[in-house]
């Protein structure tokens, strides 16, 4: 790794005070927060007796990209109806908690959420094809319903392109090219998390506005198919886009035979440092992938469907020590400063870069 940054030798108490003040100032945007409520039952995710919304607001989170429908977080039919069902759940929840929650449709909405101390929710999907049922005209409709971020593929191949688990990545299809053009015309951010390298780079080269990789790490540190190669990161940066470094353990640190350790928040920062050194601080953010409602059944099924995706980590080990749930965002801020990032650099990583990309790609 290019070790341009070194841990600072400041007094721990002084560093903690600096981090607390900076965290309070930051507009924190999570480009893959996964979910506030579960898609089928519309039940809020709880931990230690506290609901997600309360914990997220206490932790200083301003806005998160949440997964709508079934794709990426559950099992079952992932179609337009599943998407609409999730939209209903969130709209009802916004009414129930109007003093705490708000829908994010513009970059200014994110700024308003920060001023009003509300948690902003960005509607996103992990795989757009099934939601629009291969009908390009529905892109405009789902945008009207609030969709602002759309992942082109999940792990496998679809009508747009190839996921990272495909053995032969054939890149973006003609239908995919049309989808990208229409998404960027109406104002939906193109997300290449889970995509194969060729599909990623094809999409970046076709794009007229910044794209994102909402949640992945760097393959230069961990050789996992879900992580982005240096070549892909450079192509992403050329669009003006941002990679959201994730807290998902299998993508952070390789696990060797007999290894029982878990990665820490400092290992997450290793990936931030690598990406920042490679393509610049303006192209790095955070996409936590804090899937707090993971079930044993889903986890084991996913490992069966996509062998190697968990890279030897059991369900109870996939959350990163020191950044394992939404409550831990302040610890990440302190870890960034401890590594030597300036206040301005940390503010970009915590949300400023994603805010810039969303302003450009949403055209508002």
C-alpha positions in Angstrom: 0.0 0.0 0.0 1.1 3.5 -0.7 1.7 4.8 2.8 1.6 8.5 2.3 -0.4 9.0 5.5 0.9 8.2 8.9 -1.0 8.0 12.2 -0.8 11.3 14.1 0.9 11.4 17.5 -1.5 13.8 19.1 -2.9 13.4 22.6 -5.9 10.9 22.5 -8.1 13.2 24.5 -7.4 16.1 22.1 -8.0 13.9 19.1 -11.3 12.8 20.6 -12.4 16.4 21.1 -11.4 17.3 17.6 -13.2 14.3 16.1 -16.4 15.1 18.1 -16.5 18.7 16.9 -15.8 17.6 13.3 -18.4 14.9 13.4 -21.0 17.4 14.6 -20.1 19.6 11.7 -20.1 16.9 9.0 -22.9 16.1 6.5 -22.6 12.4 6.7 -23.9 10.4 3.7 -23.9 6.6 3.7 -24.1 5.4 0.1 -25.2 1.9 1.2 -27.0 2.0 4.5 -29.2 -0.9 3.3 -32.4 -0.4 5.2 -34.3 1.5 7.9 -37.2 -0.8 7.8 -37.4 -4.4 6.6 -38.9 -4.6 3.0 -41.5 -7.3 3.7 -42.8 -6.6 7.1 -42.1 -2.8 7.3 -40.6 -3.3 10.8 -37.9 -0.9 12.0 -34.5 -2.5 12.7 -33.7 -2.5 16.4 -30.5 -3.0 18.4 -30.1 -2.9 22.2 -33.7 -1.9 22.6 -33.4 1.1 20.4 -34.8 1.7 16.9 -32.7 2.4 13.8 -33.9 6.0 13.4 -33.0 7.0 16.9 -29.6 5.3 16.7 -28.8 6.8 13.3 -29.7 10.3 14.4 -27.7 10.0 17.6 -24.7 8.8 15.6 -24.9 11.9 13.4 -25.9 10.2 10.1 -27.5 12.7 7.7 -28.7 10.5 4.9 -28.4 7.0 3.7 -29.1 5.2 0.4 -31.6 2.5 1.4 -32.4 -0.7 -0.6 -35.9 -0.8 -2.1 -37.5 -4.1 -3.1 -36.1 -7.5 -2.4 -32.9 -7.5 -4.5 -29.7 -7.6 -2.5 -31.2 -7.9 0.9 -33.8 -10.6 0.9 -35.2 -13.6 -1.1 -38.3 -13.7 -3.2 -39.6 -12.1 -6.4 -37.8 -8.8 -6.9 -40.1 -7.0 -9.4 -41.9 -3.7 -9.7 -44.6 -4.8 -7.2 -41.9 -5.5 -4.6 -40.4 -2.1 -5.2 -43.8 -0.4 -4.8 -44.5 -2.3 -1.6 -41.3 -0.9 -0.1 -42.1 2.6 -1.3 -45.4 2.3 0.5 -43.7 1.2 3.7 -41.3 4.1 3.6 -44.0 6.7 2.7 -46.1 5.5 5.6 -43.1 5.6 7.9 -42.3 9.2 6.8 -45.8 10.2 7.9 -45.4 8.4 11.2 -42.1 10.1 12.0 -42.3 13.4 10.1 -40.3 15.0 12.9 -37.4 12.5 12.4 -37.4 11.3 8.9 -37.5 12.7 5.4 -37.3 11.5 1.8 -34.3 12.8 -0.1 -34.9 13.7 -3.8 -32.4 16.5 -4.2 -29.0 17.5 -2.9 -30.7 20.4 -1.2 -32.8 17.9 0.7 -29.7 16.4 2.2 -28.6 19.9 3.3 -32.1 20.4 4.8 -31.9 17.1 6.6 -28.7 18.2 8.2 -30.1 21.6 9.3 -33.3 20.1 10.6 -31.5 17.2 12.3 -33.6 14.6 10.5 -32.5 11.3 9.0 -32.7 11.6 5.2 -33.6 8.4 3.2 -32.5 8.1 -0.4 -34.4 5.5 -2.4 -32.0 3.1 -4.1 -32.1 -0.4 -5.6 -29.6 -3.3 -5.9 -30.4 -4.3 -9.5 -32.7 -2.1 -11.6 -33.7 -4.5 -14.4 -36.2 -6.5 -12.3 -37.8 -3.3 -10.9 -38.6 -1.9 -14.4 -39.3 -5.4 -15.8 -37.0 -4.6 -18.7 -39.2 -1.6 -19.7 -37.2 1.6 -20.3 -40.2 3.8 -19.9 -40.6 2.8 -16.3 -37.3 4.5 -15.4 -39.0 7.8 -15.6 -41.9 6.5 -13.5 -39.7 5.1 -10.7 -37.8 8.4 -10.7 -41.1 10.2 -10.1 -41.7 7.8 -7.2 -38.4 8.9 -5.6 -35.8 6.5 -6.9 -32.4 8.3 -7.0 -29.7 5.5 -7.0 -29.8 2.4 -9.1 -27.3 -0.5 -9.1 -27.0 -1.9 -12.7 -26.4 -5.5 -11.6 -26.1 -7.6 -8.6 -23.7 -10.6 -8.5 -24.9 -12.3 -11.6 -25.7 -11.4 -15.2 -28.8 -9.5 -16.3 -30.1 -7.7 -19.3 -27.8 -4.7 -18.6 -24.5 -6.4 -17.9 -22.5 -8.7 -15.7 -22.1 -9.0 -11.9 -18.8 -9.6 -10.3 -19.4 -13.3 -9.8 -19.9 -14.0 -13.5 -17.0 -16.1 -14.9 -17.1 -14.3 -18.3 -17.9 -10.6 -18.0 -19.2 -9.5 -21.4 -19.7 -5.9 -20.4 -22.7 -3.5 -20.9 -25.3 -4.7 -23.4 -27.2 -2.5 -25.8 -30.2 -2.4 -23.5 -27.8 -1.4 -20.7 -26.5 1.5 -22.8 -30.0 2.7 -23.2 -30.7 2.3 -19.5 -27.6 4.4 -18.6 -28.6 7.1 -21.0 -32.2 7.3 -19.7 -31.1 7.0 -16.0 -28.7 9.9 -16.5 -31.3 11.9 -18.4 -34.0 11.7 -15.7 -31.6 12.0 -12.8 -30.9 8.6 -11.3 -27.3 8.0 -10.1 -25.7 5.0 -11.8 -24.3 2.6 -9.3 -21.7 -0.1 -10.2 -21.3 -1.9 -6.9 -21.5 -5.7 -7.5 -20.6 -5.3 -11.2 -17.7 -7.1 -13.0 -14.7 -5.1 -14.0 -15.5 -4.8 -17.7 -19.2 -3.9 -17.0 -17.9 -1.3 -14.5 -15.5 0.3 -17.0 -18.0 0.2 -19.9 -20.5 2.0 -17.8 -18.0 4.7 -16.7 -16.9 5.3 -20.3 -20.5 5.7 -21.4 -21.5 8.1 -18.6 -22.0 11.8 -19.0 -22.2 12.5 -15.3 -20.5 11.1 -12.1 -21.3 7.5 -11.1 -20.8 5.7 -7.8 -19.7 2.3 -6.6 -21.9 2.5 -3.5 -20.3 -0.2 -1.4 -17.0 -2.0 -2.2 -13.4 -1.9 -1.2 -10.1 -2.0 -3.2 -8.7 -5.1 -4.8 -5.2 -3.7 -4.4 -5.5 -4.6 -0.7 -7.9 -7.6 -0.8 -8.3 -9.8 -3.9 -12.0 -10.3 -3.7 -14.3 -10.2 -6.8 -16.5 -7.6 -5.0 -13.7 -5.2 -4.7 -12.7 -2.6 -7.4 -9.5 -2.9 -9.3 -7.1 0.0 -9.7 -8.2 0.2 -13.4 -11.9 0.5 -12.4 -11.2 3.1 -9.7 -9.3 5.2 -12.2 -12.2 5.0 -14.7 -14.7 5.9 -11.9 -12.6 8.9 -11.0 -12.7 10.1 -14.6 -16.5 10.4 -14.4 -16.0 12.5 -11.2 -17.5 9.7 -9.2 -17.0 8.2 -5.7 -16.4 4.7 -4.3 -18.2 4.0 -0.9 -15.7 2.1 1.2 -17.6 -0.6 3.1 -17.4 -2.1 6.5 -18.2 -5.7 5.3 -15.4 -7.9 6.7 -14.8 -10.2 3.8 -14.0 -7.2 1.6 -11.7 -5.5 4.2 -9.2 -8.1 5.2 -8.3 -11.5 3.7 -8.9 -14.5 6.0 -6.2 -17.2 6.0 -6.7 -20.7 7.1 -6.9 -20.8 10.9 -7.3 -17.0 11.2 -10.0 -16.1 13.8 -9.5 -12.4 13.8 -11.9 -9.7 12.6 -11.1 -6.5 10.8 -11.3 -3.2 12.7 -12.3 0.3 11.8 -8.6 1.0 11.2 -8.6 -1.7 8.4 -11.6 0.2 6.8 -9.4 3.3 6.8 -6.7 1.3 5.1 -9.0 1.1 2.1 -9.8 4.8 2.3 -6.1 5.6 2.3 -5.4 3.3 -0.7 -8.2 4.8 -2.8 -7.4 8.4 -1.9 -3.7 7.9 -2.7 -4.6 6.2 -6.1 -7.3 8.5 -7.4 -7.6 11.4 -5.0 -9.5 12.3 -1.9 -12.4 13.7 -4.0 -13.4 10.2 -5.1 -13.7 8.4 -1.8 -16.7 8.1 0.5 -18.3 5.5 2.8 -20.9 2.9 1.9 -21.1 1.0 5.2 -23.3 -2.0 4.1 -24.4 -2.2 7.7 -27.0 -4.9 7.2 -28.0 -5.2 10.8 -31.0 -7.5 10.2 -29.0 -10.4 8.7 -30.6 -13.7 9.4 -28.8 -17.1 9.6 -31.1 -18.5 6.9 -30.4 -15.8 4.4 -26.7 -15.7 5.2 -26.2 -19.5 4.6 -28.4 -19.4 1.5 -26.3 -16.5 0.1 -23.1 -18.4 0.8 -24.5 -21.4 -1.1 -25.6 -19.3 -4.1 -22.4 -17.4 -4.3 -19.5 -19.4 -2.9 -16.6 -17.3 -1.8 -18.7 -14.2 -1.2 -18.2 -14.4 2.6 -14.6 -15.5 2.2 -14.6 -17.7 5.3 -16.4 -15.3 7.7 -19.4 -16.6 9.6 -22.5 -14.5 10.0 -21.5 -13.2 13.5 -18.1 -12.1 12.2 -19.0 -10.1 9.1 -19.4 -6.8 11.0 -16.2 -4.8 11.5 -15.0 -4.2 15.1 -15.4 -0.5 15.8 -17.7 0.1 12.8 -20.2 -2.7 13.0 -23.5 -0.8 13.0 -24.9 2.6 12.5 -24.2 3.7 16.0 -20.4 3.6 15.3 -20.1 6.5 12.8 -18.3 8.7 15.4 -15.6 6.1 15.7 -15.0 6.2 12.0 -14.5 10.0 12.1 -11.9 9.6 14.9 -10.1 6.8 13.0 -9.8 9.0 9.9 -8.3 11.8 11.9 -6.0 9.4 13.8 -4.7 8.2 10.4 -3.7 11.8 9.5 -6.5 13.0 7.3 -7.2 16.7 7.6 -10.5 18.0 8.8 -11.4 19.0 5.2 -10.4 15.6 3.8 -12.5 13.8 6.4 -15.5 16.0 5.7 -15.2 14.9 2.0 -15.0 11.2 2.9 -17.8 11.4 5.4 -20.3 12.8 2.9 -19.1 15.8 1.0 -18.0 13.8 -2.0 -21.3 12.0 -2.3 -23.2 15.2 -1.9 -21.3 16.6 -4.9 -21.9 13.6 -7.0 -25.6 13.5 -6.2 -26.0 17.2 -7.0 -24.5 16.5 -10.4 -26.2 13.3 -11.3 -29.6 14.2 -9.9 -29.4 17.5 -11.9 -30.8 19.4 -8.9 
